[in-house]
Amino acid sequence: MSQENAEVVTDGGEAPRLTGVLADRSEVLLDEVGGAAQESNEEWRERESRNQLKRVAGLGEMQDVTEVEYRKVRLERVVLVGVWSSADSTAAQAEESLRELAALAQTAGAVVCDGLLQQRLRPDPATYVGSGKVGELADIVAQNEADTIIVDDDLPPSQRRALEDATKVKVVDRTAVILDIFAQHATSREGKAQVELAQLEYMLPRLRGWGGSLSRQAGGRAAGADAGIGSRGPGETKIEMDRRVIRTRIARLRRQIRQMAPAREVKRGARRRYGLPTVAVVGYTNAGKSSITNRLTGSAELVENALFATLDTAVRRAKAKDGRLYAYVDTVGFVRNLPTQLIEAFKSTLEEVAEADLILHVVDGSHPDPFSQVDAVNAVLADIEGAAEIPRVLVFNKVDRIDDITRQRLTALEPDALLASAYSGEGLDALRGRIESMLPVPGVHVSALLPYSAGSLLSRVREYGSVESVEYRADGVWLEADVDSGLAAKVVEQAVDTPEEDAAGA
């Protein structure tokens, strides 16, 4: 290396350094290496930043955290509205109907802020409560900071829309609340399908569109100028498309429910095949039907102090004092002005009532007006084909909550009814005895000598027949009993010595 190209310079104790051309080249190399290292570090930083979530300031922050927590647990606040006419009902009946609506709203998970009643000859065709009262209703809703108005009636779409526009809150009617409760309590596949069918049938005529923004139709010069090729000709509005989708879903649900019918028929067929008598437990909602059924059968069905806690039909076996088996069928509760959609959807429950041998009508004896509940249930039973001919037992439940004067009144107005309490057990033995005495007696009388090897057949006769006497002899068991035709044939088949005149039956 020549001297003109490089020179080593030392200054006392400092480290030697290069000068000249070599020094310039070394600085260039160091710059290149440093630049490459810096570029590599930036690449790694970019890769790391890809795997990190970046917080954008201000998006997730609220001024008052307690308000956010309150919103999470805040229940829907509702105001109840009803209209009554002196020609149709009294003020007391209208107030009781509004109290029932409040119970429905609370069961659905809402907080009732206020309840309003207006006496009119008929509901206003535009706004239900009249143009003058709409402003007062809007003020009450604003004062209570309510979210929803519940009307104690079946509202047409035009009145609901007018009320919503005037009060600026959601408006629902009594039927929508009942359907909402049914949707919360349905558990079985068939129950969920029935509730969805009722909801869709209720929703179909109440679909609401929002003007031309939902339109899917275009044609003529407007289509050519705005939408262009592909949008001309007859089209389908959004609301029409929604209706088509709902109708398709309704048809599918009806088909599914029809496909579930054979399973129900198989279960009922098994009860009929063995001659098992059934008792259909009916009554107003929250009258204590499930509680009565549990006490009479020793089962543990869901019991809840809420409206429509039972939606899915439950069948529970019980044994009479003579050893005969029979079944209780716990059904869905009824209510005033039961929506026709629910009557159509819950045909399986109504079929169980129609197929029963005895109807046990449970009434809440502690209700302020129990006979109005009796009339409401009888009105629904009158629509069930064949239910009028089925014998009935009327029982007033919850008598542990009433005084002696109310007991005397109930007994005077319904002398054949029984008083009972599923809570305290009062009157249950008398009720059980009345039910067992009214069970149908099998129509074939048999007198037969059965071998001792036919113990299973004898046990079946005890369970599904009415045994008069059993005598154990040296040559077999002499049986006197009333059974159905199928069991009578098996008894005759296994009998050792059966007189023909006795085996023929009475």
NUMARKOL-910271 format. One record per residue (C-alpha): z, x negated, y negated; residue number from 1. Coordinates in nm, 3 decimals, always signed. Layout:
% NUMARKOL-910271
PT;Z;X;Y;guse
PT;Z;X;Y;NUM
...
END
This chain:
% NUMARKOL-910271
PT;Z;X;Y;guse
PT;+0.000;+0.000;+0.000;1
PT;-0.103;-0.150;-0.337;2
PT;+0.128;-0.178;-0.631;3
PT;-0.088;+0.046;-0.850;4
PT;-0.045;+0.331;-0.609;5
PT;+0.333;+0.312;-0.567;6
PT;+0.633;+0.157;-0.722;7
PT;+0.996;+0.172;-0.614;8
PT;+1.234;+0.196;-0.902;9
PT;+1.609;+0.148;-0.875;10
PT;+1.857;+0.208;-1.156;11
PT;+2.191;+0.059;-1.069;12
PT;+2.371;+0.270;-0.802;13
PT;+2.117;+0.555;-0.803;14
PT;+1.904;+0.621;-0.499;15
PT;+1.557;+0.466;-0.513;16
PT;+1.280;+0.702;-0.621;17
PT;+0.900;+0.689;-0.603;18
PT;+0.678;+0.670;-0.904;19
PT;+0.306;+0.682;-0.953;20
PT;+0.044;+0.859;-0.741;21
PT;+0.258;+0.876;-0.425;22
PT;+0.531;+1.047;-0.616;23
PT;+0.284;+1.305;-0.742;24
PT;+0.156;+1.371;-0.388;25
PT;+0.506;+1.404;-0.247;26
PT;+0.590;+1.661;-0.514;27
PT;+0.281;+1.861;-0.416;28
PT;+0.382;+1.852;-0.048;29
PT;+0.735;+1.960;-0.133;30
PT;+0.600;+2.246;-0.343;31
PT;+0.378;+2.362;-0.054;32
PT;+0.664;+2.346;+0.197;33
PT;+0.899;+2.523;-0.042;34
PT;+0.640;+2.793;-0.112;35
PT;+0.585;+2.853;+0.259;36
PT;+0.960;+2.877;+0.318;37
PT;+0.998;+3.116;+0.027;38
PT;+0.713;+3.332;+0.155;39
PT;+0.871;+3.339;+0.501;40
PT;+1.206;+3.443;+0.355;41
PT;+1.043;+3.724;+0.159;42
PT;+0.875;+3.850;+0.477;43
PT;+1.209;+3.858;+0.656;44
PT;+1.366;+4.040;+0.363;45
PT;+1.088;+4.299;+0.378;46
PT;+1.143;+4.348;+0.750;47
PT;+1.514;+4.393;+0.699;48
PT;+1.457;+4.641;+0.421;49
PT;+1.240;+4.853;+0.653;50
PT;+1.533;+4.896;+0.893;51
PT;+1.779;+4.997;+0.623;52
PT;+1.836;+5.342;+0.471;53
PT;+1.827;+5.334;+0.098;54
PT;+2.062;+5.561;-0.091;55
PT;+1.903;+5.734;-0.385;56
PT;+2.168;+5.781;-0.648;57
PT;+2.249;+6.131;-0.764;58
PT;+2.087;+6.334;-0.484;59
PT;+2.390;+6.382;-0.262;60
PT;+2.658;+6.394;-0.532;61
PT;+2.826;+6.712;-0.653;62
PT;+3.047;+6.763;-0.952;63
PT;+3.320;+6.960;-0.768;64
PT;+3.384;+6.871;-0.404;65
PT;+3.625;+7.160;-0.354;66
PT;+3.348;+7.403;-0.444;67
PT;+3.130;+7.254;-0.169;68
PT;+3.408;+7.292;+0.089;69
PT;+3.465;+7.648;-0.026;70
PT;+3.101;+7.735;+0.021;71
PT;+3.109;+7.611;+0.379;72
PT;+3.386;+7.853;+0.483;73
PT;+3.310;+8.136;+0.242;74
PT;+3.239;+8.468;+0.412;75
PT;+2.976;+8.710;+0.290;76
PT;+3.117;+8.941;+0.023;77
PT;+2.993;+9.298;+0.037;78
PT;+3.023;+9.619;-0.163;79
PT;+2.997;+9.951;+0.021;80
PT;+2.810;+10.249;-0.123;81
PT;+2.790;+10.606;+0.006;82
PT;+2.654;+10.941;-0.106;83
PT;+2.792;+11.271;+0.021;84
PT;+2.721;+11.637;-0.039;85
PT;+2.969;+11.924;-0.019;86
PT;+2.714;+12.118;+0.182;87
PT;+2.715;+11.858;+0.462;88
PT;+3.069;+11.716;+0.463;89
PT;+3.399;+11.696;+0.279;90
PT;+3.540;+11.419;+0.064;91
PT;+3.782;+11.322;+0.344;92
PT;+3.498;+11.293;+0.595;93
PT;+3.295;+11.083;+0.351;94
PT;+3.590;+10.850;+0.296;95
PT;+3.647;+10.818;+0.670;96
PT;+3.280;+10.733;+0.720;97
PT;+3.308;+10.463;+0.453;98
PT;+3.620;+10.323;+0.625;99
PT;+3.425;+10.304;+0.947;100
PT;+3.147;+10.123;+0.763;101
PT;+3.409;+9.878;+0.632;102
PT;+3.524;+9.814;+0.989;103
PT;+3.163;+9.755;+1.091;104
PT;+3.115;+9.509;+0.805;105
PT;+3.433;+9.321;+0.894;106
PT;+3.327;+9.304;+1.258;107
PT;+2.996;+9.159;+1.143;108
PT;+3.186;+8.885;+0.958;109
PT;+3.198;+9.002;+0.597;110
PT;+3.468;+9.056;+0.335;111
PT;+3.469;+9.404;+0.185;112
PT;+3.525;+9.379;-0.191;113
PT;+3.491;+9.743;-0.295;114
PT;+3.374;+10.081;-0.172;115
PT;+3.203;+10.346;-0.384;116
PT;+3.127;+10.710;-0.313;117
PT;+2.908;+10.942;-0.518;118
PT;+2.885;+11.316;-0.475;119
PT;+2.528;+11.439;-0.508;120
PT;+2.330;+11.730;-0.375;121
PT;+2.101;+11.476;-0.208;122
PT;+2.045;+11.099;-0.244;123
PT;+1.823;+10.995;-0.531;124
PT;+1.469;+10.941;-0.394;125
PT;+1.421;+10.627;-0.607;126
PT;+1.747;+10.432;-0.607;127
PT;+1.971;+10.634;-0.367;128
PT;+2.259;+10.655;-0.619;129
PT;+2.064;+10.760;-0.927;130
PT;+1.933;+10.562;-1.221;131
PT;+2.254;+10.600;-1.422;132
PT;+2.483;+10.472;-1.146;133
PT;+2.265;+10.174;-1.059;134
PT;+2.380;+9.990;-1.373;135
PT;+2.747;+10.056;-1.289;136
PT;+2.687;+9.935;-0.934;137
PT;+2.524;+9.617;-1.063;138
PT;+2.827;+9.551;-1.288;139
PT;+3.069;+9.600;-0.998;140
PT;+2.865;+9.364;-0.781;141
PT;+2.870;+9.101;-1.055;142
PT;+3.244;+9.139;-1.115;143
PT;+3.324;+9.092;-0.745;144
PT;+3.065;+8.815;-0.706;145
PT;+2.930;+9.006;-0.408;146
PT;+2.637;+8.887;-0.204;147
PT;+2.533;+9.210;-0.034;148
PT;+2.538;+9.586;-0.078;149
PT;+2.582;+9.794;+0.239;150
PT;+2.472;+10.156;+0.217;151
PT;+2.638;+10.412;+0.444;152
PT;+2.307;+10.568;+0.535;153
PT;+1.966;+10.488;+0.680;154
PT;+1.768;+10.362;+0.380;155
PT;+1.391;+10.386;+0.354;156
PT;+1.217;+10.065;+0.237;157
PT;+1.141;+10.200;-0.112;158
PT;+1.505;+10.276;-0.195;159
PT;+1.622;+9.943;-0.058;160
PT;+1.366;+9.756;-0.266;161
PT;+1.460;+9.948;-0.581;162
PT;+1.831;+9.875;-0.530;163
PT;+1.761;+9.507;-0.473;164
PT;+1.552;+9.484;-0.787;165
PT;+1.823;+9.657;-0.994;166
PT;+2.129;+9.471;-0.859;167
PT;+1.967;+9.133;-0.781;168
PT;+2.147;+9.109;-0.444;169
PT;+2.055;+9.184;-0.084;170
PT;+2.081;+9.549;+0.028;171
PT;+2.123;+9.655;+0.391;172
PT;+2.198;+9.988;+0.551;173
PT;+2.432;+10.105;+0.825;174
PT;+2.177;+10.055;+1.102;175
PT;+2.120;+9.692;+1.006;176
PT;+2.494;+9.622;+1.028;177
PT;+2.518;+9.778;+1.374;178
PT;+2.218;+9.578;+1.492;179
PT;+2.375;+9.261;+1.355;180
PT;+2.696;+9.327;+1.551;181
PT;+2.496;+9.395;+1.866;182
PT;+2.310;+9.067;+1.820;183
PT;+2.642;+8.878;+1.796;184
PT;+2.798;+9.038;+2.105;185
PT;+2.507;+9.052;+2.349;186
PT;+2.556;+8.798;+2.628;187
PT;+2.336;+8.887;+2.925;188
PT;+1.961;+8.833;+2.934;189
PT;+1.895;+9.205;+2.946;190
PT;+2.141;+9.279;+2.666;191
PT;+1.979;+9.020;+2.439;192
PT;+1.634;+9.160;+2.514;193
PT;+1.751;+9.514;+2.435;194
PT;+1.906;+9.405;+2.105;195
PT;+1.596;+9.213;+2.001;196
PT;+1.377;+9.513;+2.087;197
PT;+1.594;+9.739;+1.870;198
PT;+1.587;+9.489;+1.583;199
PT;+1.210;+9.454;+1.591;200
PT;+1.157;+9.830;+1.603;201
PT;+1.388;+9.861;+1.304;202
PT;+1.216;+9.579;+1.118;203
PT;+0.854;+9.686;+1.176;204
PT;+0.833;+9.968;+0.916;205
PT;+1.048;+9.769;+0.672;206
PT;+0.837;+9.457;+0.632;207
PT;+0.790;+9.366;+0.271;208
PT;+0.510;+9.162;+0.115;209
PT;+0.508;+8.976;-0.217;210
PT;+0.175;+9.061;-0.373;211
PT;-0.151;+8.873;-0.353;212
PT;+0.009;+8.536;-0.277;213
PT;+0.036;+8.645;+0.085;214
PT;-0.318;+8.778;+0.104;215
PT;-0.553;+8.636;+0.365;216
PT;-0.850;+8.844;+0.253;217
PT;-1.136;+8.729;+0.037;218
PT;-1.485;+8.848;-0.025;219
PT;-1.773;+8.875;-0.272;220
PT;-1.807;+8.648;-0.574;221
PT;-1.432;+8.587;-0.594;222
PT;-1.441;+8.425;-0.253;223
PT;-1.754;+8.230;-0.335;224
PT;-1.613;+8.101;-0.659;225
PT;-1.258;+8.023;-0.545;226
PT;-1.226;+7.987;-0.169;227
PT;-1.581;+7.903;-0.072;228
PT;-1.747;+7.906;+0.269;229
PT;-1.531;+8.031;+0.553;230
PT;-1.321;+8.277;+0.354;231
PT;-1.570;+8.560;+0.303;232
PT;-1.565;+8.887;+0.490;233
PT;-1.287;+9.109;+0.623;234
PT;-0.956;+8.929;+0.664;235
PT;-0.595;+8.997;+0.748;236
PT;-0.308;+9.004;+0.502;237
PT;+0.011;+8.818;+0.580;238
PT;+0.206;+9.140;+0.624;239
PT;-0.058;+9.272;+0.865;240
PT;-0.032;+8.953;+1.064;241
PT;+0.347;+8.986;+1.078;242
PT;+0.315;+9.343;+1.202;243
PT;+0.072;+9.235;+1.471;244
PT;+0.307;+8.959;+1.587;245
PT;+0.601;+9.203;+1.597;246
PT;+0.404;+9.462;+1.792;247
PT;+0.302;+9.194;+2.042;248
PT;+0.664;+9.084;+2.079;249
PT;+0.781;+9.446;+2.121;250
PT;+0.528;+9.501;+2.399;251
PT;+0.644;+9.182;+2.572;252
PT;+1.012;+9.279;+2.548;253
PT;+0.946;+9.626;+2.685;254
PT;+0.761;+9.470;+2.975;255
PT;+1.050;+9.231;+3.042;256
PT;+1.305;+9.513;+3.034;257
PT;+1.092;+9.715;+3.275;258
PT;+1.086;+9.413;+3.506;259
PT;+1.466;+9.400;+3.496;260
PT;+1.491;+9.764;+3.602;261
PT;+1.440;+9.694;+3.978;262
PT;+1.745;+9.465;+3.977;263
PT;+1.958;+9.743;+3.830;264
PT;+1.814;+9.986;+4.081;265
PT;+1.900;+9.751;+4.368;266
PT;+2.264;+9.737;+4.254;267
PT;+2.283;+10.113;+4.214;268
PT;+2.103;+10.155;+4.546;269
PT;+2.368;+9.946;+4.720;270
PT;+2.641;+10.173;+4.580;271
PT;+2.449;+10.481;+4.688;272
PT;+2.379;+10.335;+5.031;273
PT;+2.748;+10.290;+5.102;274
PT;+2.839;+10.618;+4.933;275
PT;+3.050;+10.443;+4.667;276
PT;+3.151;+10.695;+4.398;277
PT;+3.116;+10.574;+4.037;278
PT;+3.309;+10.668;+3.724;279
PT;+3.128;+10.607;+3.394;280
PT;+3.373;+10.516;+3.115;281
PT;+3.230;+10.641;+2.784;282
PT;+3.371;+10.690;+2.438;283
PT;+3.358;+10.597;+2.075;284
PT;+3.346;+10.231;+1.989;285
PT;+3.687;+10.058;+1.986;286
PT;+3.851;+10.354;+2.162;287
PT;+3.994;+10.124;+2.431;288
PT;+3.746;+10.178;+2.714;289
PT;+3.765;+9.820;+2.841;290
PT;+4.147;+9.822;+2.817;291
PT;+4.167;+10.141;+3.021;292
PT;+3.924;+10.000;+3.277;293
PT;+4.125;+9.679;+3.310;294
PT;+4.451;+9.867;+3.367;295
PT;+4.297;+10.103;+3.623;296
PT;+4.118;+9.830;+3.821;297
PT;+4.329;+9.520;+3.759;298
PT;+4.027;+9.331;+3.624;299
PT;+4.009;+9.111;+3.316;300
PT;+3.715;+9.233;+3.113;301
PT;+3.680;+9.123;+2.750;302
PT;+3.921;+9.321;+2.532;303
PT;+3.894;+9.279;+2.156;304
PT;+4.006;+9.486;+1.860;305
PT;+3.653;+9.500;+1.724;306
PT;+3.365;+9.743;+1.720;307
PT;+3.106;+9.703;+1.996;308
PT;+3.295;+9.425;+2.176;309
PT;+3.136;+9.548;+2.502;310
PT;+2.757;+9.563;+2.516;311
PT;+2.672;+9.461;+2.871;312
PT;+2.751;+9.713;+3.143;313
PT;+3.037;+9.598;+3.368;314
PT;+3.106;+9.750;+3.713;315
PT;+3.456;+9.708;+3.862;316
PT;+3.584;+9.833;+4.197;317
PT;+3.908;+10.021;+4.250;318
PT;+4.090;+10.152;+4.558;319
PT;+4.232;+10.501;+4.583;320
PT;+4.570;+10.572;+4.740;321
PT;+4.404;+10.679;+5.064;322
PT;+4.219;+10.345;+5.081;323
PT;+3.884;+10.475;+4.964;324
PT;+3.683;+10.253;+4.728;325
PT;+3.515;+10.366;+4.409;326
PT;+3.377;+10.193;+4.098;327
PT;+3.429;+10.209;+3.722;328
PT;+3.126;+10.146;+3.498;329
PT;+3.230;+10.025;+3.151;330
PT;+2.957;+10.115;+2.903;331
PT;+2.874;+10.041;+2.541;332
PT;+3.059;+10.244;+2.280;333
PT;+2.895;+10.513;+2.073;334
PT;+2.915;+10.571;+1.700;335
PT;+2.819;+10.835;+1.446;336
PT;+2.452;+10.846;+1.360;337
PT;+2.369;+10.603;+1.639;338
PT;+2.028;+10.455;+1.554;339
PT;+1.747;+10.588;+1.764;340
PT;+1.630;+10.231;+1.822;341
PT;+1.956;+10.158;+2.005;342
PT;+1.936;+10.475;+2.212;343
PT;+1.588;+10.373;+2.325;344
PT;+1.681;+10.010;+2.382;345
PT;+2.002;+10.069;+2.577;346
PT;+1.853;+10.294;+2.839;347
PT;+2.021;+10.092;+3.115;348
PT;+2.365;+10.201;+2.992;349
PT;+2.249;+10.559;+2.962;350
PT;+2.106;+10.540;+3.314;351
PT;+2.448;+10.434;+3.444;352
PT;+2.602;+10.742;+3.282;353
PT;+2.336;+10.970;+3.429;354
PT;+2.386;+10.824;+3.779;355
PT;+2.768;+10.851;+3.772;356
PT;+2.970;+11.099;+3.980;357
PT;+3.237;+11.139;+3.713;358
PT;+3.256;+11.069;+3.337;359
PT;+3.580;+10.936;+3.189;360
PT;+3.573;+11.010;+2.816;361
PT;+3.818;+10.781;+2.631;362
PT;+3.923;+10.882;+2.278;363
PT;+4.133;+10.690;+2.027;364
PT;+4.430;+10.923;+1.987;365
PT;+4.562;+10.726;+1.688;366
PT;+4.245;+10.783;+1.487;367
PT;+4.287;+11.009;+1.180;368
PT;+4.015;+11.243;+1.309;369
PT;+3.976;+11.191;+1.686;370
PT;+3.786;+11.514;+1.741;371
PT;+3.503;+11.394;+1.519;372
PT;+3.468;+11.102;+1.761;373
PT;+3.467;+11.346;+2.051;374
PT;+3.185;+11.542;+1.890;375
PT;+2.986;+11.223;+1.819;376
PT;+3.009;+11.110;+2.182;377
PT;+2.924;+11.457;+2.313;378
PT;+2.616;+11.459;+2.089;379
PT;+2.493;+11.136;+2.247;380
PT;+2.574;+11.256;+2.601;381
PT;+2.378;+11.574;+2.532;382
PT;+2.065;+11.360;+2.491;383
PT;+2.111;+11.203;+2.837;384
PT;+1.924;+11.396;+3.102;385
PT;+2.156;+11.523;+3.374;386
PT;+2.482;+11.425;+3.202;387
PT;+2.576;+11.784;+3.119;388
PT;+2.625;+11.869;+3.488;389
PT;+2.856;+11.572;+3.560;390
PT;+3.230;+11.658;+3.562;391
PT;+3.438;+11.490;+3.290;392
PT;+3.793;+11.373;+3.231;393
PT;+3.911;+11.354;+2.869;394
PT;+4.191;+11.109;+2.790;395
PT;+4.346;+11.024;+2.453;396
PT;+4.425;+10.652;+2.451;397
PT;+4.664;+10.457;+2.221;398
PT;+4.928;+10.731;+2.223;399
PT;+5.192;+10.459;+2.174;400
PT;+5.081;+10.457;+1.809;401
PT;+5.119;+10.829;+1.736;402
PT;+5.420;+11.051;+1.666;403
PT;+5.540;+11.363;+1.849;404
PT;+5.369;+11.601;+1.607;405
PT;+5.031;+11.440;+1.672;406
PT;+5.096;+11.456;+2.047;407
PT;+5.163;+11.828;+2.025;408
PT;+4.851;+11.881;+1.818;409
PT;+4.630;+11.695;+2.066;410
PT;+4.779;+11.884;+2.359;411
PT;+4.737;+12.219;+2.185;412
PT;+4.373;+12.157;+2.092;413
PT;+4.278;+12.000;+2.428;414
PT;+4.511;+12.137;+2.695;415
PT;+4.317;+11.978;+2.983;416
PT;+4.315;+11.632;+2.826;417
PT;+4.552;+11.355;+2.932;418
PT;+4.759;+11.130;+2.706;419
PT;+4.771;+10.761;+2.801;420
PT;+4.822;+10.415;+2.660;421
PT;+4.648;+10.111;+2.800;422
PT;+4.896;+9.895;+2.606;423
PT;+5.223;+10.040;+2.738;424
PT;+5.094;+10.189;+3.064;425
PT;+5.205;+10.541;+2.975;426
PT;+5.012;+10.815;+3.154;427
PT;+4.796;+10.578;+3.360;428
PT;+4.930;+10.701;+3.696;429
PT;+4.852;+11.061;+3.603;430
PT;+4.506;+10.956;+3.484;431
PT;+4.440;+10.766;+3.806;432
PT;+4.549;+11.065;+4.011;433
PT;+4.326;+11.302;+3.815;434
PT;+4.024;+11.073;+3.860;435
PT;+4.078;+11.027;+4.235;436
PT;+4.122;+11.400;+4.286;437
PT;+3.787;+11.468;+4.117;438
PT;+3.586;+11.210;+4.313;439
PT;+3.314;+11.370;+4.526;440
PT;+3.398;+11.421;+4.891;441
PT;+3.136;+11.298;+5.142;442
PT;+2.942;+11.586;+5.294;443
PT;+2.954;+11.508;+5.666;444
PT;+3.264;+11.565;+5.878;445
PT;+3.294;+11.354;+6.193;446
PT;+3.534;+11.375;+6.487;447
PT;+3.476;+11.084;+6.718;448
PT;+3.646;+10.854;+6.967;449
PT;+3.566;+10.496;+6.870;450
PT;+3.625;+10.196;+7.093;451
PT;+3.877;+9.935;+6.978;452
PT;+3.587;+9.693;+6.935;453
PT;+3.455;+9.909;+6.646;454
PT;+3.724;+9.789;+6.406;455
PT;+3.474;+9.692;+6.133;456
PT;+3.319;+10.040;+6.142;457
PT;+3.664;+10.201;+6.114;458
PT;+3.740;+9.978;+5.817;459
PT;+3.417;+10.085;+5.649;460
PT;+3.504;+10.450;+5.707;461
PT;+3.840;+10.393;+5.536;462
PT;+3.671;+10.226;+5.239;463
PT;+3.376;+10.459;+5.183;464
PT;+3.491;+10.784;+5.342;465
PT;+3.780;+11.027;+5.326;466
PT;+3.995;+10.986;+5.638;467
PT;+4.191;+11.291;+5.755;468
PT;+4.359;+11.143;+6.061;469
PT;+4.348;+10.842;+6.291;470
PT;+4.502;+10.858;+6.640;471
PT;+4.529;+10.552;+6.859;472
PT;+4.484;+10.639;+7.228;473
PT;+4.461;+10.443;+7.543;474
PT;+4.084;+10.487;+7.564;475
PT;+4.011;+10.430;+7.192;476
PT;+4.072;+10.550;+6.835;477
PT;+4.027;+10.919;+6.761;478
PT;+3.888;+10.958;+6.407;479
PT;+3.871;+11.263;+6.182;480
PT;+3.697;+11.184;+5.852;481
PT;+3.444;+11.293;+5.592;482
PT;+3.164;+11.041;+5.541;483
PT;+2.807;+11.033;+5.414;484
PT;+2.509;+11.085;+5.643;485
PT;+2.434;+10.715;+5.692;486
PT;+2.788;+10.627;+5.795;487
PT;+2.808;+10.938;+6.012;488
PT;+2.506;+10.820;+6.209;489
PT;+2.674;+10.484;+6.278;490
PT;+2.993;+10.658;+6.387;491
PT;+2.800;+10.876;+6.630;492
PT;+2.611;+10.574;+6.757;493
PT;+2.927;+10.377;+6.846;494
PT;+3.140;+10.673;+6.960;495
PT;+3.269;+10.671;+7.315;496
PT;+3.301;+11.046;+7.345;497
PT;+3.200;+11.265;+7.049;498
PT;+3.187;+11.642;+7.076;499
PT;+2.849;+11.753;+6.941;500
PT;+2.993;+12.043;+6.745;501
PT;+3.230;+11.806;+6.560;502
PT;+2.982;+11.526;+6.507;503
PT;+2.731;+11.762;+6.352;504
PT;+2.957;+11.796;+6.049;505
PT;+3.071;+12.079;+5.838;506
END
